[in-house]
C-alpha cells in the first residue's frame, strides 16, 4: 500500500509543470523511479536544462527528432543541453521508451 501511495505521489509531482526559469539560469530535471521529474519544464531561449540520473540503472535523454542525445547516464551522471530556439521539445529514454517528457522553450525577451 505504501509503495502504491509513493508511486502515485511521484506521478503527481512529475506531471506538475515548472514555472519559467529566470534568464541565465539552468533548470534541473531528475531521473528517478523510471520518470523524468518534472515531466514538463519551461525555459527561455538560450537557457540550459541539466538532467541528473538518480536511479540505480542507466538512462538516456534523447529528443524525438534527434536534436540532442546523451550517452548512457549511470547513477549520479548528468547531461546538459542549451536550447537556442523557441518550441516544444519532446524527449525520452532510449533504454526505456515509456519514459518521456517535454521542454517548452519560450522566445527570449527582446532588449530595448
Secondary structure, DSSP 8 states (H G I E B T S, - for coil): -HHHHHHHHHHHHHHS-B----TT-EEEEEEETTEEESSEEEEETTEEEEEEE-SSS-B--EETTSS-B---B-TT-EEEEEE-S-EEEEEE-SSSTT-EEEEEEE------
